[in-house]
Amino acid sequence: MIVLLCLLALQILNTGSTEVLPRVVNGHLAKEGEIPYVVGIKSQGILKATWCGGNIISNEWILTAAHCFDHFFLWSKGHIYYGSTVLGQGLTGSFRYKNIFKHPGYGKFRNDLALIKQPRIRFSDTIKSIPLPSSHDISQSYANQSASTAGWNLKELPEPQQLRWTIVKIASDENCKRKYPNNGEVLCGRVNPGSAMCKGDSGGPLVHHEKKTLVGITSFGEDRCDNGELVGFTNVVNYLDWIRRVSGVKSIN
């Protein structure tokens, strides 16, 4: 009972803290089946639920952001929604704490990756996986190349939230490290003019425009979503070995 009360108090304190959860604003509405690898993840804490995006990388594994589970405890339960552009609709899967594998080096703005183990996912026209980047990309730069990201533009409104996507221009490593000091584990990008990212959809994809591979996971951004600042994505190519060790999923070559 004492442990439960302590955890409840911790949850209450955390509820008042700032959560850095980017979301896509004013993007293009996604059509059914256009982004079949994106899922909606609902994590139920003690006092509140957190919504994130995630990405199907095989018929058993979802890749997302570790900070989506900062309020997820041993007895918590989560749900994953597949195959729909409306948040909270589509086929539903569930997961528990034991199904979540956070990167062991996860910390604020560092190693922000998690894998979720699922029973076999049945693929269809609206449910598919996305390939991981090639291991050869680790020696290359994505600077000034185009990518896309997707999210549900979460707002405290009663109407259903529709999946949206927008184009991202990947920044140079130098500019990224100047804004967010890192050792290459973060990619930075700016979205197209007229669109923006702010709180609400961490864990979503950054997909290379030409290679069609999952090069980044939406991680953090500025509190204001209209200031054109760089958004941080976890650089997936730096974590291919960890992903393979945990899930068995390999990159393309």
N, C-alpha and C positions, 0 to 999 in steps of 0.2 A: 504493500500500500504506500509506504514511504517513497519507494522508487517511482511508482506511478505518479504521485503528487509532484515529485521533483521534475519528472519529464513533462508533466502538464504545465508546470511553471515555466520551464524552458521554452515550451511551445508558445506560451503566451508572450514571453519576452521577444521571441523571434518573430512573432506575428507583427510586431510594431517596427521591425527593422526593414531597411530598404532591400528589396530583392531585385537583382539585375537580370531581368528576363526580357530580352528583345522580342519585338513582334513586327510583322509586316503591315505597313499602313499604306493605303491607296495603291496597292498593287493590282495586277490583272487577276480577274476571277479565273480560277482553275476549272477546267472542264472535267467531267467524270472520266477517270482513267488517264488523264493527262500527266498526273504526278502519282503513279500507283504505289510508289515505295514509301510515301509519307503516311505516318499514323499519328493519331492523337493519343496522348498518354495522360490519364487522370490519376494522380497520386493522392490518396485520402489520408491526411494527417489527423491529429486529435481534434483540432478546431476548424480546420479549413482544408479545402482541396486545392491542389496545384495542377494546372494544365501545362503540358509541354508538347513539343513535337518529337518525333522519332523517325527512324529510317530502317526499313527492312533490308538487311544485308544477306540474309539466307532464309530458308524456310523454317528456321528455328530461332533466329537472333535479330534483335532490334538494337541499333546503335543510337545513343542519345547523349545528353549532357548530364554529368554526375550531379550538378547542383540542383537538378530537378527533384532529388531525393533527400535534400537536406532536412526535411521535416518528416521523413518516412521512417517509422519505427518497426520493431520486430513484429508487432501485431497488426501493422497497417496492411491495407489491401489496395491494389491499383487495378486499373482497367486500361486496355489498349483497344482503340477503335480503328478498324481497317476498311479500306475500300470506299470511302465516302469523302466528298468535299465539304460536308457539313459536320462541324465539330460535335462529337458525341453520338454520331450515327454510324451505321455500317455494322459489319461483323465485329463481335466483341470477344476479346480475350482477357484473362486476368493474370495477376502476378502477385507474389508475396516478397518479403524482404530477402528470402533465400534465393530468389530468382534474379536479383540485381547484383551485378559485378561492377563496382566502381574501380576506376584506375587506382592502384595503391598509392600513387603520389598525388592524388587529388587534393587541391587547396584552392583558395580564392584566386581565380584567374589562372590557375595552373592545372594542367592534366585533367581538364574538365570533360571527361568521357565516362560513359557507363554502358554496359551491355545488359540486355534483359533476355533471359532464356524463356522461350515459349514452346508449348506443344507444336507439333508440325502445323505450319501455316499453309492453308490451301490457296495456291495462286489462281488468279483469274485475270480477266481483262482489266480489272480495277485494283488488283492486289499483286504486286510484283516486287522483286528485289532490285537494288541498284548495286553495281560493282564498286569495289574499293579501288583507289588509285593504284597505279603500278609502283612497285618498289623503286623503279628507276627515277621516279619523280622526286625522290628525296634529294637528288643532286641538282635539281632544276628549280627555277624560280617561276612562280605564277604571276609575277608583277605585270600589271597593266593588261592582264588577260580578263576575259569576261566569264562570269559565272551567274548562276541564278540561285535564289533562295525562296523559301515558301513558308507561310504561316497563316494563322487564322485571324489576325487582327483583333485580338481579344479586347472586349470592352464590357463594362457592366451594363449591358442592355439585354432586354428579353429576347430579341430576335436571334435566330440561329446564326452562328458565325461561319462564314464561307472561307474556304481555303483560297489564298491569294499567292501570287508569285511576282517577283520583280528581278530585274537585272542588277548585278553587283560588279563593279570594277575592282579587281584585286589590287591593293596598294603594294608598293615596293617594300621589301624587307626592312629597309632603312627607315622609311616613314612609319611602318608598323611598330618597330622597336622604339622609335622616338616617342610615340604616343603611349604604347603599352610595353614597357621593357620585358623582353622574353628571349629565350634561346632558340627560337625557331618553332616553338610548339604552338604559336598563334599566327593565323592569317588575318589580315585586316582588309576591309573593303568598304566602299561607299556605294549606296544604292542609286539607281537612276533618279534624276531630277523629277520631282513630283511625287516620289514615293519616299518612304522612311521606314526605319525600324526603331521600336522602343519596347517597353515591357510587355511580356505576355507569351512569347513563343520560343523559348530556348529549346535546344535539342534538334531543331530543324536542320535542313540540308544546305550546304553550299556545293552546288554541282557545276563542274567545269563545263563551259558551253560547248567546246569541241569534243572533248574526250568522253563526256557523259558519265563521269565518275564522281563519287562522293569525296570531294577534297576537303570539306570542312563541316563542322558541327556548330551551329549558332550557340555562342557562349555568353557574351556580354556586350553592353553598349552604354551610351550616355543616358541620363535620366530624361533629358528632352529628346523627343524623336523628330524634331524639325530643324536641327541645327547642322546637318550635313557632316557630322563627325564620323570618324571611322568606327566600324563595328568589329568586334573581335570574334573570330571563329577558331575552334580548336583544329589544328592542322593534322588531318587524319593520317597523312603519309608518315608522320613521325611515330605513329602508334600501331603500325601494321603488325609488328612482331607480337605486341601485347594482345591485339585483337585475335591473331591466329592462335596464340597459346590458350586463351580463354575459350574461344568459340570454335576453333578449327577452320574459320573462314579465311581464305587466302585472297590476296590481291591479284589483279590481272597482271600479266607479264607481256 
